Amino acid sequence: MGTLKDDQARYIEATVLADRPVRVAGIYVPNGNPAPGEKYDYKLEWMDALERHAAAMLRDEQPFVICGDYNAIPAAEDCWDDTVWNTDALGLPDTRAAWRRLKHLGLTDAFAACDGRAHQYTFWDYQAGAFQKDHGIRIDHLLTCPRMTDRLQACEIFRKARAMEKPSDHVPVVAVFAD
């Protein structure tokens, strides 16, 4: 992806061949903790490379969706208590600024566009009963280019997955697009 020299497997992309093909990217943005430091610098470099890559895909005018763990809490209403998270790499001002730069390219946060309610989460820590207390954060996102936003019909956070046997600490964000 882009010009970032990276040995870690954090980006995968495939084109779904259909009557109207779409490029789908799955990402895992670095966590960045502890911040400040080398790991946080790497996170911001990675997000910059993702921004450059998304800009290039927009210039190519190919329909695309970028989904996955962005390890970014976009705003205070995307976590149960911003005072707990605003000093963590996921909620720092530079992380939120990198998220906004991605969106300002012309991308749409599918969940925010379809639902947009505050305090809807995609991640709950395994410790201290975080899920039972609803002490979560929204860090898993689905960003769509304008052509896919036009086809977006629905998007939801599949919260039920967290209550299943042996769940992940993340839950899927599921979107439906018109053919």
Protein Blocks (a to p, Z undefined) as FASTA:
>chain_A
ZZbdcfbdfbdcdddddfbdcddddddddfkiacedjklmmmmmmmmmmmmmmmmmmmno
pacddedjehpafbfklcfblklmmmgfklgmklmmmmmmmmmnopacfklmmnopghia
fbdcfehhlmmnopacdfbdcdddfklmmmpmbdcddfklmmmghiafbdcddddddZZ
